[in-house]
Amino acid sequence: MFVAITRQVSAALAACELTHLERVPIDVDRARAQHRAYEQTLIAAGAMVHQLDADAAMPDGVFVEDTAIVLRELAIVARPGAESRRGETAAVEQALAAFRPITRIEAPGTIDGGDVLVAGRRVFVGLSTRTNDAALAQMRRILAPHGYTVCAAEVGGCLHLKSAVTALDECTLLIDPSLVNPSVFTGFACVEVDPSDASAANALRLPDRVIVAAAFPRTAARIEARGYRVARVEVDELAKAEGAVTCCSLIVDGTGQAREEGPAGRAGEGG
Ligand code: CIR
């Protein structure tokens, strides 16, 4: 059992931030249906989904990953690179405080959780249009006492570091070598995305399976061939807002570590 924090799709999703995609019409009802199915997939994998309410003033609120970095020892509340997204952190911080001590990235640092890849005791921070050196320095300062090594990785050609590389387990990465230099990730086994699957490197690792967007069947097959159980989800409507599978949840492992009264989450509900 683990907790997954999610946030409902905002009625204003179509006004989302966009960096690499052209704006196209978004069917909010369809995005909501896909988001509900995503939550059901989390529940099937053993998650207790703690769903936050949508806010019409927060078009990108569904992409909760960007608002915090959750580690076993603490949670770091982000200071998102897009000003329009800074209001998203308050409700997430409140939810996370039930499970982890909280630390915050402070100005002038900016960081999106999508730029932070944690694999074992190694943390990679993508330097992107959203995440800057000041936040990298704060991450180092916050994490060193907990025994994490923090490395920088340059991000170009995609929104976040985790658009280019995600962890399948503590020692294995799923990577798109056309988007990030693999030499940064020394010591890791790497599974490359199928070159015919554009933007397929974003997979969500859960305790007993990996969630992959259904749009990437060849990459999913590669992951399965390496022995992982794969769950496929349709997220193409959310992808129009430049979202992918990691960005729609914050995974909080070890619910035994809930603090005080524990979660206000709704076990088994998908929203
Ligand atoms: C944004 O540009 O901030 C949103 N439209 C998409 C955020 C996706 N987040 C993620 O991949 N971690």
py3Dmol code that shows the C-alpha trace and the ligand (Angstrom):
import py3Dmol

protein = """\
ATOM      1  CA  MET A   1       0.000   0.000   0.000  1.00  0.00           C
ATOM      2  CA  PHE A   2       1.250   3.465  -0.856  1.00  0.00           C
ATOM      3  CA  VAL A   3      -0.298   6.911  -1.182  1.00  0.00           C
ATOM      4  CA  ALA A   4      -0.640   8.717  -4.508  1.00  0.00           C
ATOM      5  CA  ILE A   5      -1.523  12.404  -4.373  1.00  0.00           C
ATOM      6  CA  THR A   6      -3.441  13.559  -7.438  1.00  0.00           C
ATOM      7  CA  ARG A   7      -5.418  16.642  -8.347  1.00  0.00           C
ATOM      8  CA  GLN A   8      -8.563  16.815 -10.442  1.00  0.00           C
ATOM      9  CA  VAL A   9      -8.371  18.249 -13.937  1.00  0.00           C
ATOM     10  CA  SER A  10      -9.136  21.987 -13.933  1.00  0.00           C
ATOM     11  CA  ALA A  11     -11.940  23.355 -16.091  1.00  0.00           C
ATOM     12  CA  ALA A  12      -9.258  25.772 -17.333  1.00  0.00           C
ATOM     13  CA  LEU A  13      -6.860  23.054 -18.568  1.00  0.00           C
ATOM     14  CA  ALA A  14      -6.891  24.460 -22.111  1.00  0.00           C
ATOM     15  CA  ALA A  15      -5.183  27.619 -20.758  1.00  0.00           C
ATOM     16  CA  CYS A  16      -2.199  25.535 -19.611  1.00  0.00           C
ATOM     17  CA  GLU A  17       1.448  26.506 -20.010  1.00  0.00           C
ATOM     18  CA  LEU A  18       2.980  25.221 -23.250  1.00  0.00           C
ATOM     19  CA  THR A  19       6.660  25.184 -24.155  1.00  0.00           C
ATOM     20  CA  HIS A  20       7.292  22.705 -26.964  1.00  0.00           C
ATOM     21  CA  LEU A  21       3.791  22.047 -28.285  1.00  0.00           C
ATOM     22  CA  GLU A  22       1.422  24.095 -30.376  1.00  0.00           C
ATOM     23  CA  ARG A  23      -1.812  24.935 -28.604  1.00  0.00           C
ATOM     24  CA  VAL A  24      -4.633  22.700 -29.839  1.00  0.00           C
ATOM     25  CA  PRO A  25      -8.194  22.380 -28.495  1.00  0.00           C
ATOM     26  CA  ILE A  26      -8.407  20.194 -25.371  1.00  0.00           C
ATOM     27  CA  ASP A  27     -11.527  18.211 -24.523  1.00  0.00           C
ATOM     28  CA  VAL A  28     -11.650  18.680 -20.736  1.00  0.00           C
ATOM     29  CA  ASP A  29     -14.229  15.920 -20.229  1.00  0.00           C
ATOM     30  CA  ARG A  30     -12.038  13.476 -22.102  1.00  0.00           C
ATOM     31  CA  ALA A  31      -8.988  14.615 -20.103  1.00  0.00           C
ATOM     32  CA  ARG A  32     -10.999  14.045 -16.908  1.00  0.00           C
ATOM     33  CA  ALA A  33     -12.015  10.554 -18.019  1.00  0.00           C
ATOM     34  CA  GLN A  34      -8.401   9.690 -18.787  1.00  0.00           C
ATOM     35  CA  HIS A  35      -7.326  11.096 -15.447  1.00  0.00           C
ATOM     36  CA  ARG A  36      -9.911   8.962 -13.628  1.00  0.00           C
ATOM     37  CA  ALA A  37      -8.673   5.869 -15.470  1.00  0.00           C
ATOM     38  CA  TYR A  38      -5.115   6.805 -14.487  1.00  0.00           C
ATOM     39  CA  GLU A  39      -6.201   6.986 -10.842  1.00  0.00           C
ATOM     40  CA  GLN A  40      -7.910   3.608 -11.175  1.00  0.00           C
ATOM     41  CA  THR A  41      -4.661   2.187 -12.514  1.00  0.00           C
ATOM     42  CA  LEU A  42      -2.889   3.533  -9.429  1.00  0.00           C
ATOM     43  CA  ILE A  43      -5.522   1.971  -7.189  1.00  0.00           C
ATOM     44  CA  ALA A  44      -5.184  -1.384  -8.969  1.00  0.00           C
ATOM     45  CA  ALA A  45      -1.479  -1.181  -8.176  1.00  0.00           C
ATOM     46  CA  GLY A  46      -2.191  -0.725  -4.458  1.00  0.00           C
ATOM     47  CA  ALA A  47      -2.422   3.051  -4.153  1.00  0.00           C
ATOM     48  CA  MET A  48      -4.575   4.957  -1.750  1.00  0.00           C
ATOM     49  CA  VAL A  49      -5.403   7.960  -3.912  1.00  0.00           C
ATOM     50  CA  HIS A  50      -5.519  11.288  -2.099  1.00  0.00           C
ATOM     51  CA  GLN A  51      -7.247  13.516  -4.612  1.00  0.00           C
ATOM     52  CA  LEU A  52      -7.036  17.302  -4.293  1.00  0.00           C
ATOM     53  CA  ASP A  53      -9.725  19.556  -5.704  1.00  0.00           C
ATOM     54  CA  ALA A  54      -9.289  21.299  -9.011  1.00  0.00           C
ATOM     55  CA  ASP A  55      -9.093  25.076  -9.148  1.00  0.00           C
ATOM     56  CA  ALA A  56     -10.228  27.120 -12.141  1.00  0.00           C
ATOM     57  CA  ALA A  57      -7.362  29.540 -11.420  1.00  0.00           C
ATOM     58  CA  MET A  58      -4.810  26.714 -11.814  1.00  0.00           C
ATOM     59  CA  PRO A  59      -4.981  25.319 -15.365  1.00  0.00           C
ATOM     60  CA  ASP A  60      -1.965  23.044 -14.815  1.00  0.00           C
ATOM     61  CA  GLY A  61      -2.904  21.895 -11.313  1.00  0.00           C
ATOM     62  CA  VAL A  62      -3.452  18.279 -12.435  1.00  0.00           C
ATOM     63  CA  PHE A  63       0.313  18.008 -12.976  1.00  0.00           C
ATOM     64  CA  VAL A  64       1.039  17.681  -9.256  1.00  0.00           C
ATOM     65  CA  GLU A  65       4.465  16.153  -9.778  1.00  0.00           C
ATOM     66  CA  ASP A  66       5.881  19.592 -10.470  1.00  0.00           C
ATOM     67  CA  THR A  67       4.892  20.973  -7.074  1.00  0.00           C
ATOM     68  CA  ALA A  68       7.058  18.785  -4.837  1.00  0.00           C
ATOM     69  CA  ILE A  69       9.782  16.169  -4.578  1.00  0.00           C
ATOM     70  CA  VAL A  70       8.956  13.326  -2.212  1.00  0.00           C
ATOM     71  CA  LEU A  71      11.756  11.277  -0.698  1.00  0.00           C
ATOM     72  CA  ARG A  72      11.660   8.704   2.104  1.00  0.00           C
ATOM     73  CA  GLU A  73      13.028  11.193   4.621  1.00  0.00           C
ATOM     74  CA  LEU A  74      11.291  14.427   3.651  1.00  0.00           C
ATOM     75  CA  ALA A  75       9.293  16.288   1.031  1.00  0.00           C
ATOM     76  CA  ILE A  76      10.662  19.348  -0.729  1.00  0.00           C
ATOM     77  CA  VAL A  77       8.004  21.795  -1.863  1.00  0.00           C
ATOM     78  CA  ALA A  78       8.969  23.181  -5.254  1.00  0.00           C
ATOM     79  CA  ARG A  79       8.926  26.745  -6.463  1.00  0.00           C
ATOM     80  CA  PRO A  80       7.647  26.121  -9.995  1.00  0.00           C
ATOM     81  CA  GLY A  81       9.462  27.803 -12.848  1.00  0.00           C
ATOM     82  CA  ALA A  82       6.245  29.073 -14.420  1.00  0.00           C
ATOM     83  CA  GLU A  83       4.839  31.894 -12.311  1.00  0.00           C
ATOM     84  CA  SER A  84       1.301  30.842 -13.235  1.00  0.00           C
ATOM     85  CA  ARG A  85       1.902  27.580 -11.332  1.00  0.00           C
ATOM     86  CA  ARG A  86       3.210  28.905  -7.999  1.00  0.00           C
ATOM     87  CA  GLY A  87      -0.228  28.850  -6.388  1.00  0.00           C
ATOM     88  CA  GLU A  88      -0.442  25.093  -6.855  1.00  0.00           C
ATOM     89  CA  THR A  89       1.963  24.232  -4.062  1.00  0.00           C
ATOM     90  CA  ALA A  90      -0.078  25.229  -0.992  1.00  0.00           C
ATOM     91  CA  ALA A  91      -2.660  22.433  -1.136  1.00  0.00           C
ATOM     92  CA  VAL A  92       0.001  19.878  -2.032  1.00  0.00           C
ATOM     93  CA  GLU A  93       2.182  20.957   0.883  1.00  0.00           C
ATOM     94  CA  GLN A  94      -0.771  20.598   3.223  1.00  0.00           C
ATOM     95  CA  ALA A  95      -1.421  17.066   1.969  1.00  0.00           C
ATOM     96  CA  LEU A  96       2.238  16.033   2.150  1.00  0.00           C
ATOM     97  CA  ALA A  97       2.657  17.344   5.686  1.00  0.00           C
ATOM     98  CA  ALA A  98       0.681  14.313   6.888  1.00  0.00           C
ATOM     99  CA  PHE A  99       3.477  12.051   5.658  1.00  0.00           C
ATOM    100  CA  ARG A 100       6.790  13.857   5.600  1.00  0.00           C
ATOM    101  CA  PRO A 101       8.680  16.726   7.203  1.00  0.00           C
ATOM    102  CA  ILE A 102       8.515  19.623   4.748  1.00  0.00           C
ATOM    103  CA  THR A 103      11.320  21.771   3.320  1.00  0.00           C
ATOM    104  CA  ARG A 104      10.830  24.428   0.636  1.00  0.00           C
ATOM    105  CA  ILE A 105      12.822  25.706  -2.302  1.00  0.00           C
ATOM    106  CA  GLU A 106      13.136  29.449  -1.803  1.00  0.00           C
ATOM    107  CA  ALA A 107      13.544  32.373  -4.259  1.00  0.00           C
ATOM    108  CA  PRO A 108      15.529  32.935  -6.386  1.00  0.00           C
ATOM    109  CA  GLY A 109      15.443  29.181  -6.857  1.00  0.00           C
ATOM    110  CA  THR A 110      12.907  27.747  -9.252  1.00  0.00           C
ATOM    111  CA  ILE A 111      12.341  24.055  -9.775  1.00  0.00           C
ATOM    112  CA  ASP A 112       9.666  21.789 -11.216  1.00  0.00           C
ATOM    113  CA  GLY A 113       9.391  18.281  -9.771  1.00  0.00           C
ATOM    114  CA  GLY A 114       9.425  17.008 -13.351  1.00  0.00           C
ATOM    115  CA  ASP A 115      13.086  17.978 -13.440  1.00  0.00           C
ATOM    116  CA  VAL A 116      14.034  15.778 -10.498  1.00  0.00           C
ATOM    117  CA  LEU A 117      14.880  12.134 -11.066  1.00  0.00           C
ATOM    118  CA  VAL A 118      15.530  10.043  -7.967  1.00  0.00           C
ATOM    119  CA  ALA A 119      17.166   6.632  -8.375  1.00  0.00           C
ATOM    120  CA  GLY A 120      18.428   5.081  -5.164  1.00  0.00           C
ATOM    121  CA  ARG A 121      20.612   7.618  -3.373  1.00  0.00           C
ATOM    122  CA  ARG A 122      21.287   9.533  -6.577  1.00  0.00           C
ATOM    123  CA  VAL A 123      19.241  12.567  -7.498  1.00  0.00           C
ATOM    124  CA  PHE A 124      19.515  14.147 -10.955  1.00  0.00           C
ATOM    125  CA  VAL A 125      18.300  17.714 -11.347  1.00  0.00           C
ATOM    126  CA  GLY A 126      17.533  18.863 -14.870  1.00  0.00           C
ATOM    127  CA  LEU A 127      18.556  22.416 -15.674  1.00  0.00           C
ATOM    128  CA  SER A 128      15.711  23.494 -17.919  1.00  0.00           C
ATOM    129  CA  THR A 129      13.556  26.513 -18.670  1.00  0.00           C
ATOM    130  CA  ARG A 130      11.858  25.779 -15.301  1.00  0.00           C
ATOM    131  CA  THR A 131      14.740  24.787 -13.018  1.00  0.00           C
ATOM    132  CA  ASN A 132      17.760  26.946 -12.254  1.00  0.00           C
ATOM    133  CA  ASP A 133      21.175  26.752 -10.601  1.00  0.00           C
ATOM    134  CA  ALA A 134      19.925  28.397  -7.405  1.00  0.00           C
ATOM    135  CA  ALA A 135      17.446  25.572  -6.886  1.00  0.00           C
ATOM    136  CA  LEU A 136      20.121  23.001  -7.718  1.00  0.00           C
ATOM    137  CA  ALA A 137      22.335  24.475  -4.981  1.00  0.00           C
ATOM    138  CA  GLN A 138      19.433  24.352  -2.505  1.00  0.00           C
ATOM    139  CA  MET A 139      18.709  20.732  -3.449  1.00  0.00           C
ATOM    140  CA  ARG A 140      22.344  19.843  -2.722  1.00  0.00           C
ATOM    141  CA  ARG A 141      22.210  21.590   0.639  1.00  0.00           C
ATOM    142  CA  ILE A 142      18.921  19.957   1.626  1.00  0.00           C
ATOM    143  CA  LEU A 143      19.791  16.446   0.486  1.00  0.00           C
ATOM    144  CA  ALA A 144      23.462  16.041   1.433  1.00  0.00           C
ATOM    145  CA  PRO A 145      22.703  15.391   5.135  1.00  0.00           C
ATOM    146  CA  HIS A 146      20.383  12.570   4.059  1.00  0.00           C
ATOM    147  CA  GLY A 147      23.088  10.832   2.062  1.00  0.00           C
ATOM    148  CA  TYR A 148      21.943  11.728  -1.449  1.00  0.00           C
ATOM    149  CA  THR A 149      24.315  12.732  -4.222  1.00  0.00           C
ATOM    150  CA  VAL A 150      22.841  15.445  -6.438  1.00  0.00           C
ATOM    151  CA  CYS A 151      24.001  15.736 -10.078  1.00  0.00           C
ATOM    152  CA  ALA A 152      22.985  18.295 -12.677  1.00  0.00           C
ATOM    153  CA  ALA A 153      21.797  17.288 -16.143  1.00  0.00           C
ATOM    154  CA  GLU A 154      21.293  19.721 -19.009  1.00  0.00           C
ATOM    155  CA  VAL A 155      17.803  19.579 -20.526  1.00  0.00           C
ATOM    156  CA  GLY A 156      17.185  20.753 -24.088  1.00  0.00           C
ATOM    157  CA  GLY A 157      14.565  19.855 -26.637  1.00  0.00           C
ATOM    158  CA  CYS A 158      12.010  18.771 -24.048  1.00  0.00           C
ATOM    159  CA  LEU A 159      10.189  20.331 -21.121  1.00  0.00           C
ATOM    160  CA  HIS A 160      11.640  18.454 -18.162  1.00  0.00           C
ATOM    161  CA  LEU A 161      14.420  16.014 -17.351  1.00  0.00           C
ATOM    162  CA  LYS A 162      11.779  13.323 -16.831  1.00  0.00           C
ATOM    163  CA  SER A 163      10.521  13.890 -20.386  1.00  0.00           C
ATOM    164  CA  ALA A 164      13.894  12.385 -21.365  1.00  0.00           C
ATOM    165  CA  VAL A 165      14.656   9.831 -18.658  1.00  0.00           C
ATOM    166  CA  THR A 166      12.830   8.097 -15.799  1.00  0.00           C
ATOM    167  CA  ALA A 167      13.716   5.287 -13.394  1.00  0.00           C
ATOM    168  CA  LEU A 168      12.346   1.761 -13.854  1.00  0.00           C
ATOM    169  CA  ASP A 169      13.982   0.766 -10.573  1.00  0.00           C
ATOM    170  CA  GLU A 170      16.860   1.998  -8.424  1.00  0.00           C
ATOM    171  CA  CYS A 171      19.469   0.803 -10.915  1.00  0.00           C
ATOM    172  CA  THR A 172      17.694   0.953 -14.281  1.00  0.00           C
ATOM    173  CA  LEU A 173      16.655   3.968 -16.330  1.00  0.00           C
ATOM    174  CA  LEU A 174      14.331   4.349 -19.306  1.00  0.00           C
ATOM    175  CA  ILE A 175      16.033   6.882 -21.529  1.00  0.00           C
ATOM    176  CA  ASP A 176      15.625   8.739 -24.811  1.00  0.00           C
ATOM    177  CA  PRO A 177      19.242   9.352 -25.855  1.00  0.00           C
ATOM    178  CA  SER A 178      18.132  11.918 -28.426  1.00  0.00           C
ATOM    179  CA  LEU A 179      16.982  14.184 -25.573  1.00  0.00           C
ATOM    180  CA  VAL A 180      19.579  13.734 -22.841  1.00  0.00           C
ATOM    181  CA  ASN A 181      23.206  12.702 -22.792  1.00  0.00           C
ATOM    182  CA  PRO A 182      23.333   9.143 -21.371  1.00  0.00           C
ATOM    183  CA  SER A 183      26.906   9.656 -20.125  1.00  0.00           C
ATOM    184  CA  VAL A 184      25.494  11.612 -17.162  1.00  0.00           C
ATOM    185  CA  PHE A 185      23.981   8.384 -15.829  1.00  0.00           C
ATOM    186  CA  THR A 186      27.094   6.314 -15.230  1.00  0.00           C
ATOM    187  CA  GLY A 187      26.550   3.087 -13.324  1.00  0.00           C
ATOM    188  CA  PHE A 188      22.908   2.652 -14.376  1.00  0.00           C
ATOM    189  CA  ALA A 189      21.532   0.036 -16.728  1.00  0.00           C
ATOM    190  CA  CYS A 190      19.630   1.848 -19.467  1.00  0.00           C
ATOM    191  CA  VAL A 191      16.618   0.760 -21.497  1.00  0.00           C
ATOM    192  CA  GLU A 192      16.305   2.966 -24.558  1.00  0.00           C
ATOM    193  CA  VAL A 193      12.908   4.025 -25.838  1.00  0.00           C
ATOM    194  CA  ASP A 194      11.944   2.670 -29.239  1.00  0.00           C
ATOM    195  CA  PRO A 195      13.053   5.375 -31.702  1.00  0.00           C
ATOM    196  CA  SER A 196       9.604   5.320 -33.345  1.00  0.00           C
ATOM    197  CA  ASP A 197       7.951   6.359 -30.049  1.00  0.00           C
ATOM    198  CA  ALA A 198       8.450  10.114 -29.690  1.00  0.00           C
ATOM    199  CA  SER A 199       8.471  11.340 -26.035  1.00  0.00           C
ATOM    200  CA  ALA A 200       8.231   7.813 -24.603  1.00  0.00           C
ATOM    201  CA  ALA A 201      10.821   8.072 -21.843  1.00  0.00           C
ATOM    202  CA  ASN A 202       8.316   9.139 -19.219  1.00  0.00           C
ATOM    203  CA  ALA A 203       7.188   6.034 -17.315  1.00  0.00           C
ATOM    204  CA  LEU A 204       5.881   5.932 -13.750  1.00  0.00           C
ATOM    205  CA  ARG A 205       7.524   3.391 -11.497  1.00  0.00           C
ATOM    206  CA  LEU A 206       5.275   1.857  -8.821  1.00  0.00           C
ATOM    207  CA  PRO A 207       6.217  -0.850  -6.322  1.00  0.00           C
ATOM    208  CA  ASP A 208       5.199  -3.778  -8.547  1.00  0.00           C
ATOM    209  CA  ARG A 209       4.655  -2.315 -12.008  1.00  0.00           C
ATOM    210  CA  VAL A 210       5.456   0.495 -14.388  1.00  0.00           C
ATOM    211  CA  ILE A 211       2.792   2.765 -15.901  1.00  0.00           C
ATOM    212  CA  VAL A 212       3.420   3.628 -19.547  1.00  0.00           C
ATOM    213  CA  ALA A 213       1.320   5.763 -21.900  1.00  0.00           C
ATOM    214  CA  ALA A 214      -0.615   3.533 -24.303  1.00  0.00           C
ATOM    215  CA  ALA A 215       0.698   5.668 -27.171  1.00  0.00           C
ATOM    216  CA  PHE A 216       4.098   3.947 -26.842  1.00  0.00           C
ATOM    217  CA  PRO A 217       3.485   0.227 -27.490  1.00  0.00           C
ATOM    218  CA  ARG A 218       6.991  -0.555 -28.732  1.00  0.00           C
ATOM    219  CA  THR A 219       8.665   1.047 -25.767  1.00  0.00           C
ATOM    220  CA  ALA A 220       6.214  -0.749 -23.439  1.00  0.00           C
ATOM    221  CA  ALA A 221       7.200  -4.033 -25.091  1.00  0.00           C
ATOM    222  CA  ARG A 222      10.873  -3.247 -24.511  1.00  0.00           C
ATOM    223  CA  ILE A 223      10.184  -2.623 -20.817  1.00  0.00           C
ATOM    224  CA  GLU A 224       8.212  -5.870 -20.546  1.00  0.00           C
ATOM    225  CA  ALA A 225      11.019  -7.754 -22.269  1.00  0.00           C
ATOM    226  CA  ARG A 226      13.274  -6.633 -19.405  1.00  0.00           C
ATOM    227  CA  GLY A 227      10.948  -8.359 -16.936  1.00  0.00           C
ATOM    228  CA  TYR A 228       8.801  -5.452 -15.689  1.00  0.00           C
ATOM    229  CA  ARG A 229       5.053  -5.637 -15.355  1.00  0.00           C
ATOM    230  CA  VAL A 230       3.587  -2.837 -17.468  1.00  0.00           C
ATOM    231  CA  ALA A 231       0.222  -1.086 -17.065  1.00  0.00           C
ATOM    232  CA  ARG A 232      -0.870   1.003 -20.050  1.00  0.00           C
ATOM    233  CA  VAL A 233      -2.930   4.169 -19.720  1.00  0.00           C
ATOM    234  CA  GLU A 234      -4.450   6.483 -22.331  1.00  0.00           C
ATOM    235  CA  VAL A 235      -3.274  10.021 -21.621  1.00  0.00           C
ATOM    236  CA  ASP A 236      -3.271  11.611 -25.067  1.00  0.00           C
ATOM    237  CA  GLU A 237      -5.722  14.389 -24.054  1.00  0.00           C
ATOM    238  CA  LEU A 238      -3.511  15.332 -21.087  1.00  0.00           C
ATOM    239  CA  ALA A 239      -0.492  15.126 -23.390  1.00  0.00           C
ATOM    240  CA  LYS A 240      -1.931  18.067 -25.367  1.00  0.00           C
ATOM    241  CA  ALA A 241      -1.163  20.104 -22.237  1.00  0.00           C
ATOM    242  CA  GLU A 242       2.387  18.691 -22.296  1.00  0.00           C
ATOM    243  CA  GLY A 243       1.646  16.277 -19.464  1.00  0.00           C
ATOM    244  CA  ALA A 244       2.717  12.634 -19.212  1.00  0.00           C
ATOM    245  CA  VAL A 245       2.342   9.798 -16.717  1.00  0.00           C
ATOM    246  CA  THR A 246       4.723  10.811 -13.937  1.00  0.00           C
ATOM    247  CA  CYS A 247       3.357  14.335 -13.728  1.00  0.00           C
ATOM    248  CA  CYS A 248      -0.182  13.366 -12.693  1.00  0.00           C
ATOM    249  CA  SER A 249       0.754  12.020  -9.249  1.00  0.00           C
ATOM    250  CA  LEU A 250       3.107  12.317  -6.327  1.00  0.00           C
ATOM    251  CA  ILE A 251       3.942   8.863  -5.015  1.00  0.00           C
ATOM    252  CA  VAL A 252       4.432   8.657  -1.256  1.00  0.00           C
ATOM    253  CA  ASP A 253       5.982   5.310  -0.374  1.00  0.00           C
ATOM    254  CA  GLY A 254       5.682   3.718   3.029  1.00  0.00           C
ATOM    255  CA  THR A 255       2.326   4.768   4.418  1.00  0.00           C
ATOM    256  CA  GLY A 256       3.602   3.405   7.727  1.00  0.00           C
ATOM    257  CA  GLN A 257       5.473   6.679   7.909  1.00  0.00           C
ATOM    258  CA  ALA A 258       2.294   8.785   8.073  1.00  0.00           C
ATOM    259  CA  ARG A 259       2.670  11.480  10.687  1.00  0.00           C
ATOM    260  CA  GLU A 260       0.173  12.244  13.458  1.00  0.00           C
ATOM    261  CA  GLU A 261      -3.345  11.582  12.196  1.00  0.00           C
ATOM    262  CA  GLY A 262      -2.198  10.165   8.890  1.00  0.00           C
ATOM    263  CA  PRO A 263      -3.730  10.748   5.505  1.00  0.00           C
ATOM    264  CA  ALA A 264      -7.080  12.278   4.821  1.00  0.00           C
ATOM    265  CA  GLY A 265      -6.983  10.267   1.613  1.00  0.00           C
ATOM    266  CA  ARG A 266      -9.874   8.297   0.265  1.00  0.00           C
ATOM    267  CA  ALA A 267      -8.723   4.712  -0.027  1.00  0.00           C
ATOM    268  CA  GLY A 268      -9.916   3.009  -3.136  1.00  0.00           C
ATOM    269  CA  GLU A 269     -11.498   6.116  -4.625  1.00  0.00           C
ATOM    270  CA  GLY A 270     -10.492   7.270  -8.011  1.00  0.00           C
ATOM    271  CA  GLY A 271     -12.241  10.610  -7.913  1.00  0.00           C
TER     272      GLY A 271
END
"""
ligand_1 = """\
12
CIR
C 3.445 22.946 -17.898
O 3.939 23.397 -18.924
O 3.866 23.253 -16.792
C 2.294 21.975 -18.029
N 1.461 22.372 -19.114
C 2.781 20.563 -18.211
C 3.531 20.047 -17.030
C 3.947 18.636 -17.185
N 4.671 18.206 -16.039
C 5.544 17.215 -16.028
O 5.802 16.614 -17.053
N 6.152 16.946 -14.905
"""
view = py3Dmol.view(width=600, height=400)
view.addModel(protein, "pdb")
view.setStyle({"model": 0}, {"cartoon": {"style": "trace"}})
view.addModel(ligand_1, "xyz")
view.setStyle({"model": 1}, {"stick": {}})
view.zoomTo()
view.show()
